[in-house]
Structures are given as structure tokens and as C-alpha cells.
Amino acid sequence: MPTISFADSSMTIDVEAGSALIDACEENGAPVEFSCTVGACATCIISIEEGADNVNAPDGDEISCASSRTDVAGARLACQITVNGDITVRYLG
């Protein structure tokens, strides 16, 4: 069972492999804010500090949206991520 850790807090969440990060965050009150939930606003922008290989690859729209909001390399939108293994994320919003 994958674990999601949040770099700026002591919170960790265990999820089933293939779970949507947005669902895990919303169900557990995680320190990530969401707005549109469809990858258009970048409110949920995060960096994956550890375990980037344990999530789905971003598509071009996600990369474009994330890069318009931050210069952090590899920034992702939490609403677009599927968790397949342990990850550590940092909310950039």
C-alpha cells in the first residue's frame, strides 16, 4: 500500500495503488488546496520531492499549466496525479 507524505507537515496517508492524489488529499484534510479539480487553474501545484517514478506521467496540458505558475522543475498538479507507490510531495501554492 503506497504512502503519501507531505514535506511541510508530519501528515502521511496510506492509499491503494492507483488512487487519485486529489481524492486522498480531500478525504484526509491534507495541506493541498484545490479549486477547479480538472487541471486548468494550478491551485493544487506541488513538487514531488521523492518517488516521482511512482506516479503517472504528466501530459502536455498539465506541464503547460504548471509551468505557467512556477519555475520549479517537475512541478505537477495534484488533481492530475495517480499514486502507484510511495511519494513525498510539497505544496507550492
Secondary structure, DSSP 8 states (H G I E B T S, - for coil): --EEEETTSS-EEE--TTEEHHHHHHHHT-S---SSSSSSS-TTEEEEEE-GGGB----HHHHHHHHHH---TT-EEGGG-EE-S-EEEEE--
